[in-house]
Each structure stands twice: as C-alpha cells, then as structure tokens.
Amino acid sequence: MENTQEACRITHTKVYKNLKEIVQENDVLWITTPDDTVPAIDFEISRLNVKGKSICHASGSLPSTVLRLSKAAGAAVYSIHPIYAFSHKAVDFEELKNVNFSVEGQFSSKDEDVVLQMLKRIGNAYFVRNLETSAMYHLANVFVSNLTLALLEIGVSYFQEIGLTEQEAIYAAMPLIKGNIRNIEEKGFLSSLTGPVPRGDWKTVERHLDVVREEDQELYKGLSLHLLKLARAKGNGEKLSSYDKVEHCLKGLEK
C-alpha cells in the first residue's frame, strides 16, 4: 500500500481499494505487473463488467491475446510496451518524454481508437506492430538492452583483470560507450564502424585471440565476424585482402 500511495502521489492519481473500483471508474486499464501474473489478472478482470473498456498490458514478450478472457467479456485488448529499461522506480520523468512505445492489439479504427488517441495525447512516439511479430519484437529489445548490458559487463571485467576496480573500469569506459551510441544515433551503423576488424588489422585480432578467455571466445569471434560483414558492406575495396586475413584468424583457418 505504501508503494501504491507513493506512485499515486507522484502521478497525481487516486488510490483504489480494490480491482472492482478501478474497473468501474476507468475506461482504459493498464496492467504493469510481471509477465507471469498477467493471465491471472486477466481472469480477475474478466469477471467484472469490462464490456466496452480497453484492457492493456505492458509486456513486450506477451501478445495482446493473453488477455483472451477480458476480450471474451467484451473488452478491447492491447499490448503496449515502452521501449525503455526500468531498473528502479526513481525514473527521471523528463527522460520518459523521449520513450517510444510499441502497440499491438484490437483496433476499432486507427483514427478513432481510444488507446491510440491516448498515446497521441501523451505525445510520445509510437508504432503499431503485428501480433505475429511479438517474439521477434521482444528479441530486438533484449539484444539492444539486456544482452548489451551483459556484453558491457564482460568488457569491464577485462579492465578489472588489469587492475581496475569495477567502478574505475565503468568510469574509464563510459566515454567510449556513450561516444559509440551517439555516433550510431547521428550517423547509423556503417558510418560508426571503428576498431581492428573494420581496419583489417588481423594481427591485432590474433593478439586478442591469444588472451580472450575460453568462455568468451565464441562470443568474440561471432561479434567480430558480424563487424566484418558490416565492414565489407561499407565497401572499402582497398582492404579486401586484409578482411580475408581477419576472417581466417576468426575462423581458425590457415593464413
């Protein structure tokens, strides 16, 4: 209850005593619980009078059809996912203004749909996705967010191996990380390529392979081969022979 009261204070909304009260007083309901509990909440909501209401969940991995009982009870159902990493409740509200949303669901009309009109009033950018692409959409989010976090942690761990603390390593690496993200945002992927692979520096790649931990070898090789594909797509003909040597190093072929 304490967390609920705090949330209502921050958002200038009302504290409700029970689910029935929420459903009675609101036409659009948004379920923001962990994914595993969404079907159970759908069951509870569907037992109330939800005809004509819009029921949304905020999961990126679950389709709108997980709310099948509410739909059968006469509600329009949606999956509305904010493309943002909420790691704690103390979120910078100014930063939230830049968050994009993806929407999938049962639209009455894209010009008149209540949920789309709500998003337009909020002012955040959004796009509509298909029910069939839910898994792929969530995979995209995981690649650019969760898996990127894992990759950065691995990189920081190598700084730690040469004597830095985790905090010192993060501090040292952050300008490099932010610079890459900024370059991608401003120039796209191909124009942001840097490092030994796009340069065709196969000797440096060899030295990396000598020191990379065994559990990181396949990750290093796989990501480097993807960088090599991007470098070749960029079309620097002068480096084609160097790129072949890089590929030989990464695939363990004879040079």
Disulfide bonds with the S-S distance in Angstrom:
none
